[in-house]
Amino acid sequence: MIAKELRTNDEIAAREVRLIRGEEQLGITEIGEAQRMADEADLDLVEIAPNASPPVAKIMDYGKFKYDQAKRERESRKASKQVHLREMRLKVKTGKHDMETKARIVRKLLAEGDKVKVSVFFRAREITHPEVARELLDRFYGEVNDISSIERPARIEGRFMSMTLEPGVKREKRPDPKPKPAAEAETKTEAEAEPEPQAVAEG
């Protein structure tokens, strides 16, 4: 990770540098000659170790170097992102408009890489009809199933029925090819097992 911009080209104040070009160590070179070599290659002279004696400079495409490093840092941050478990609560009587609003919020959370626990709260005797809550959760998943998968199916937890969604759609495994009919398989096996006819010597 680069803490600050490196000095390049005319910004380098040293009279001579320990020069690197690609993987080649060119040794101590006067700054004018090092800059000339960088210009001829249409590249930059970059002071990569300013505290060395003499400073170490490398001939490179500095713009591409910064782009590649920024890309690696983004990937590193993405890989180290902590996954949070968020929760979205519904009621048995949640209406269509309210469900669509909550689904948009859940879509945003999933897109950010978080898992989401979707729960339906039972009031009073509503818990005696769990199939209503299950249907509600099925409808909710239908709103986000293009960007998520069910990590944990719906089940009752106290006065809630909950399911957990995770980002990404899991592809279903393709079924194995249909086996050949038994009669056909037996015919082929017998044909393969039949010995080759032996040659008969002529007298």
Order of alpha helices (4+ residues) and beta strands (2+ residues): beta-beta-alpha-beta-beta-alpha-beta-alpha-beta-alpha-beta-beta-alpha
